[in-house]
Amino acid sequence: MKRSVLILAAATPLLAQPDYYRKHYFTVAGGAGLPGGDVKPLLATSPLFNFGYGYRFSRFFQVDAGFDTVFHAARTNDFYESQFGDLRIRDYLHIVPVGGRAIVPLARNRVLFSGGGGGAYVRYQERIRQPFRDGGIRIDCPVCSGRGGFGYYGLLGMSVALDRYQNFRLGFSTKVYRAKTDGDAFGPLPPVSTRDTWINHAVEFTFSF
């Protein structure tokens, strides 16, 4: 017991230092994805979920990687006739961003403002609802379409520590993605090259250590 008290007492002054910061940031977020560019008149604003990891290698800089999913922006609601019956087809937008950000820490790192950007891979994909989730059987969908391409993104964000030791944070971010995609016809998207823009707003919950 004494040993734990001594360790905590030694750590408390360290946490109070202005230049102290957590290095690892795991984030989950939810919000909305807004289409722009060539896809704006064809796709709809839709729910968004993302998760990401950031490594803060200095007080003012962090490298990031993540995975964003926008649900049913093409409003696909078709069915695939299989030997197991009619299986629903739905559409998804997946985005893989890799980049970094600059950080402005305030109030001894309790409040963080950030801005940055990097590269991104964008993939539109139709999938069927699998009838056997736990049986180890997966059914292919020969009629499902997909298209994708590479681009870049920029971001602005802020977060506030929820606890004394800054392990948990609540924040908000906006990411703007721009990419050139091509491939299959996808919902109302024709099978031609398009210049796509997505503006993703999300409320974030972060665990850091």
N, C-alpha and C positions, 0 to 999 in steps of 0.2 A: 504494500500500500504506500509506504513512504517513497519507494522508488518511483511509482507512478506519479505521485505528487511532485517529485523533483523534476521528472521529465517534462511534465506539463508546465511547471514554473519556468523551466529553461526555454521551452518552445514559445511561450507567450510573448516575451520581448522580441523574438525573431519575427513573429507575425505582425507585430506593431511597427516594424521598420518600413519606411516608405518604399524601399527598393525590393521588398520581398514580393514574390509572385508565384502562383501555381504554374506548373509547366505543362500538365496534361489536361485537356478539355474534351469531354465527351458530351455531345449535345443531341437531344431529340427535339423536334419542332413540328408544329402544325399550323396551317394557314390556308392561303389561296394562291393559285397560279393564274396570272392574267396573260392571255395571248396578245402578241403584237406582230408587227411586220406583215409578211405575206399571209400568215395564218390567222390574223386578227378577225377577218370577217367569216372565217370558216370554223374555228374552234371556240370553245366556251370557257369562261372563267370557272375553275373547278377546284375541289379540295386538294390540299397539298400535305404531304408528310415527308420529312427528311430527317436524316441523322448524319452526324459528322464527327470528325476528330481533328483537334488542333494541337500542335506542339509549339509552345511558346518558348523559343530559344533565347529570347532576351526580354527585357521589360517592355520594349516597344515593338517587337516583331513576332509573328507567329506564322507557321506553315499549316495549311488546311487541306483536308480531303473529305469528301462526303458523298451522299447519295440522295437525290431528290426524286420523289414520285408524285406526279399529278394524275388524278384519277378521272377517267372517262371524259376527257375534254372533247373528244370527237363524237360523243354520245352514241357510240356503237352499241347496238342492242340486238344483235343477230343470234342465230342458233346454228350449231353444227350437228347434222344428223349422224350419230354414231351408233354402233351396235349396242350401246348402253342407253340409248335414247337421245333426245335433243339436249345438247349441252350449250349453255349460254356463252356467247362471246362478248367480252368487254375490252375496252382499250385503255392503255396506260402510256404515260410519258415518263421515261427514266432519264435522269441527268446525272452525270458523274463529274463534279468539279474538282480540280486540283490546282491549288494556288497558295496565296498568302495574304497577310494583312498587316497593316500598321496599327498600333494600339496607342490610344491616349488614356493613361490611367489617372483617375482622380480620387480624392478622399482615401488615400492609402490603398489604392487598388480596389476599393469597394465598388466604384463605378468605372466601367470600361467603355470607351467609345472606340470604334474601329472602322477602317475602310481598306479595301483591297480588291483583288481580282486574280485572274489566272485563266487557264484553259479549261474546256469542258467538252465532254462527249454527250450528244443528245440522241436518244433512241425512242421512237414511237413503236409500240408493239401491241398487237392484239393477242389475247390469250383466252382459252376456254376454261370454264369452271370444271376443275377435275372432280369426278364423282367418287374417287377413292383417295381420300386424304391420308389415311393411315395404312393402306394395304400394300404400299410399295409399287403400285401400278400407276403409270403415267400415260395418258393418251395424247398422241400428237394431234396437231390441228393443221391439216394441209391447206385449209382455206384462210387461215389467219395471215394478215399482212403485217409488214414492218418497214420502217425507213429510218435513216439516221444520218449523222454527220458530226463534224467537229466545229467548235467555235470558241468563244471566250465569255467571261463574265466579269461583272463588277459588283461589289457589295458595300453596304453601309449597315452598321449595327451598333447596338449598345446593350449592356447588361448591368445588373445590380446584384451584389452579393446578398444572399438571404440569411446567412448565418455569420457568426463572429469569425470563424476560421476560413470563410470564403470557399468552402467545399461545394456549395450549391448556389446557383445563380439563375435569375430570371431575366430574360431580355427580349429584344425584338430585332429582326433583321429584314433587309430588302436586298434581293439579288436580281440583277438584270442579266439575262443570258441572250446571246446572239449567236446563231449558228446557221450554216448552210446545210440543208438536209435533202436527200433524195431517196428514191426507192419505190415501193409499191404505192398504189392509191391507198389512202388511209382515211376511212370515213369520208368526209367531204373534200379531203386533200387529193388533188389529182396526182398521177404518177410522173411528176416533173420536179425539177430542182426548185426549192423555195428558200427564201431567207427568213428565218424564224426568229422571233423575239419572245421571251417569256419574262415577266416581272413577277417574282415570287416574294410574297410578304408572309412572314411567319413569326409566331411567338415561340421563344426557345426556352427550354429548361436544360441547364448544364451542370454536370458533376465534374469537379476539377480536383486535382491533387498534385 
